[in-house]
Amino acid sequence: MRAILFQNGQWIVDEDGVTTAEDAESEYWFEADRLLETTTRGGTTYYDWPVHMAEKTWVDIEAFIEAFEKALELLEGKYKWPVDTAMLTASLGVARRIADQTRRESRS
């Protein structure tokens, strides 16, 4: 069993990466070395995980963002590059907008 470094209501950061908590609606896990993967949307590059998870109706985006930021802090050295703080800020902002839109569309 991997050591839990951080946990909130939906997410766990362990020594190897990020996973959903046991009582989460769906199972998800990704390794620490994948934290800084990127995606391009509308010509802008973002960190992929916040944007990707924002599109899922079962994800509490604020809980994910909290866990993602903790993972960046606690797992530093397990991913290859330094965090680009401007890209992180933009990624979290667009993730919040996507999550809000996803929630509104799922209620329609």
Protein Blocks (a to p, Z undefined) as FASTA:
>chain_A
ZZdfbdcfkbccdfkbccddfklmbdcdddfklmmgccdeehiacdfklmmmmmpmklcf
klmmmmmmmmmmmmgojambdcdfklmmmmmmmmmmmmmmmmmmmmZZ
